Amino acid sequence: MKRIKPFICLALVIGLVYVIIIKPRKVKSEYPPYFAKLNKALKEKRGGESAGIIDLDRLDSNVYLVKKRLGNDYKLRIVTKSLPCLNLLKYLMEKGNTNRLMVFSEPYIAEILDTFDADSLDLLLGKPLPADALPRLSAHKGWNTINWLVDTKERLNEYLAFAKKDSTHLKLSLEIDVGLHRGGIATIKEFAEAIEIIKQNNQYLELTGLMGYDGHVPYVPFYINKEKSIEKAFDNVQQLYGQFVDELKKHYDAKTIASMTFNSGGSHTYFRYAGYKGTPVNDIAMGSGFVAPQQFEDVIEQGHKPALFLSSPVIKKIESAKLPHAENITALTFLWDPNLKVSYFLLGGGWPGEAVGPMGLKKNYWWDENDLGYTNLLPNQSIMGSSDENDLHVGDFVFYHAWEGDGMLSFNKVVLYRQSGIVGEWDTYKGGN
């Protein structure tokens, strides 16, 4: 028994040290200067309502950075699915000096055709659409500005059948697999066969380029020399892409190939093309990086500034919140985690993003009735907590850094902000998928 006692004491000491280490420390909840200024601007002009916010100064900075990096070597193509706001697209096209859009959703394509000067656009599908979509979209003005994406010989023949039936002409881009393995033509043999079908039916079909997405590049499964592995994966994309372009040269003359679009890239990889020698790619897709959402840390590390925030005002502040059914032991929970002593009930919340302002706020996990983690982050009744050292009051705003660009779809409108204050608003896309 005497031998056991030291081990019991040691276990108790280790347990106590562990508890001390993991016990949450009190954190002061306060706005960083940027959000303090944004909070003041919203309270003055948009008080009492939840809002998505686009910081136009930061957006301009991000566009400038992209244009500077791509230079004259690549054409910029704006990815619409990440930016569901027609006015935002117009703004970026003007600032980015481009008419090139990558489109995905049939309803969104239709709205773009109906809203923009469609004949001035260069639209490239980012994913293949069913052949059933062709007759619907062809009813819109300027529909022949679309470069339809074809990933298989079967889909190519379906598109050809439509073109013959309607006696029309389709511009096609072939999707090639350059390592993502998410569909697309994977072998040179399949590629050559598709080209021959197009050439043999040139009164109906025209090949305008290739699309080979490199979205897999940053996600190499290696953590030793990860950057080197990413660079190797990127090099491999360029080599595979080059093999398809080399095959093209057997079927088309140099002038025709020079006029083609060879698209790749994305927000996670666009900066790797800057100054890269030996790539056939001449058209870079870019979407979320313009607003630098929370899930794009690599873009933020490259100098992009977060430009999209989601916000909701506080409608209730309870200085010493009590837990239902556990009123008498609530004080013990605050003893363990002092950062939940004050509760804030928001007008909205639960948006797809991370709370970033004020700092020191956290989800009140004691209110959750299950382990799913969202019970009290509902869009119309969200609960957050902080310590009793705070500077957040009823009417102040809580800000979320959106996970993705399409987080703005949580709102009918987005508020436009510059350092000078609120300068306007834009409607978000409402057409569904």
Secondary structure, DSSP 8 states (H G I E B T S, - for coil): -TTHHHHHHHHHHHHHHHHHHHS-----BB--HHHHHHHHHHHHHSTTS-EEEEEHHHHHHHHHHHHHHHTTTSEEEEEGGG---HHHHHHHHHHHT--EEEE--HHHHHHHHHHTTGGG-EEEESS---TTHHHHHTTSTTGGGEEEEE-SHHHHHHHHHHHHHHT--EEEEEEB-SS--SSSB-SHHHHHHHHHHHHHTTTTEEEEEEE---TTGGG-S--SSHHHHHHHHHHHHHHHHHHHHHHHTTTS-HHHHHTSEEEE--TTTGGGSTT--S----EEEESGGGT--TT-HHHHHTT----EEEEEEEEEEETT---TT-GGGHHHHHHH-GGGSEEEEESS---SEEEEESBT-EE-GGG-SSTTS-TTEETTEEEEEE-SSB---TT-EEEEEESSGGGGGGSSEEEEEETTEEEEEEE---S--
